[in-house]
Amino acid sequence: MAEMMTTERLLKADVSMEESKQIERVLRRNNISYFEKWNLHGGLLKFMNNSKSSKCDIYIHVDSYDKAKAVLGE
């Protein structure tokens, strides 16, 4: 079986909307690109209403992973 190379790594899993805004602010301030994958619970309508139960996973490019961890203090 061939191994697939991925260019992104999971930085944080199951992050709330408030947490994601804080992390986003820090990453943008330090010029670190990221990708959020939202796990919608209850459908899109609930997400559009800023539901507290919506969670996301934050992914970082492999080259920036160590810098992102250092900036976030992990």
Beta strands, then each sheet from edge to edge (+ up, - down):
strand 1: 8-16
strand 2: 34-39
strand 3: 55-61
sheet 1: 1+ 3- 2+
end
